[in-house]
Amino acid sequence: MPFRLSSRAAAFLRESIRSVDELETILLLHRDASRWWNAEQIAEALGMKPTITARALEALAGRNLLDVRVGESLAYCCSPVHDHLFEALHEVALDPAAARELVMVSSPTVSRML
């Protein structure tokens, strides 16, 4: 099954994204990388449970894909620590359907829980 993603984008997904929830979360944050979001805002925007969103945010931040700001609540923005990760994420955002497909194939036991 051919994927429309570059090898760099596919490698980024295999190495950095473990679930469709993480993918949807990072894509939302990538759309406006200057905006800070909390878990509840992301959950509402994506139609996910806040606990699922919080778990995805923690995982993505732990892989140095997000910047975290501590205040009354934690806030997150898209900020991959290395330029090559940002460039790969940008490619992923150009074809989110192919990205979802690859994540589901790479992690067949992971399902999106609403």
N, C-alpha and C positions, 0 to 999 in steps of 0.2 A: 504494500500500500504506500504509494509515494506521498511524501509530505511537501508542502509548499514552503517550508521554512528552510533558511540557510543552515548549514552545519553548525555555525556559531550559535544561532538561536535555538536549535534543537539541543545542543550540548548544554546551554544555559538552562533549559527546561528540565533536562534529565538530572542536572547537578543541583539545581536550586529550588525547584518547585516540586512539592510532594503530593499535592492534591489539587483538585479543581477549585476548592475553596481558596487555597493560596493563590492560584492563578487569577481568579476573579478579583481577589483583593488587590493584588499588585497591579493588575490592569486598571482598576478604578483609580488607584493612587497615582499611577503613571499618567493618566489623562490630564491631570493638573498637578504636576510635581511640586508646585509652590504652595499648594493648599495643605493645611494640617487638618487631619481627621481624627476623631476618637472612634472607639470600637462601635459605639451605638449608632453613630452616623453612617458608618460603613455597613453595618448590619441592615439598617433601614434601606439604604441605597441598593443593596444587593438582595434584599429579601432573605437574609440569613439570620439565624439565631445569634444573639450577641456572644454567647459562649464559644460558638464555632468561629466567629470573626476574631475574637480575642486570641484564640488558639492559633489561627492563621497569622495574625499580626505578630505574635510572640515568635513564631517560627521564622517568619520573614526577617524580623529585626535581628534574630539570632544569627542569620546568614548574612548580615550586613547589607541588606537590601533596602532597609528603611532607616530613617532618622527618627529618634524618639525624643519627645519633649515631655518633661515631667511638670505637672501643674495640679490643678484640682482633679484632673483625670489625665491619663496618658494620651498623648496626641502623636500621630504618625504622619510622615510624608515620605514619598518615594525618593530615595537617595542612595543608590548603590554605591558602595565604597570605591569601586574601581570603574574607570571609564568604559572598559570593555564590557562590563556587566550592564551598564546603562545602554550601550549601543545594542547589545543582544536583546535587552528588554524592549527597546524601541522596535526592533525587527519583529519580535513576538507580537507587539501591539498592532502591527500592520496586518496580521492574519490570525486573529484570536481563535477562529474556528479550527484552524490547523493546530494551534497551540493546545486547545482543549483536547483534541483528538490524541495528540502525542502524550499529554499528561495522563489521559485515561489508559492508553496502551502501556505506558511506562509504569503506572501504578494501578493495575487492574483491581486490586482489592480495596482501593480507596473510592468511596462514593461520596457525592455531595449530600450532606444532611441538612435539610431545611427545618 
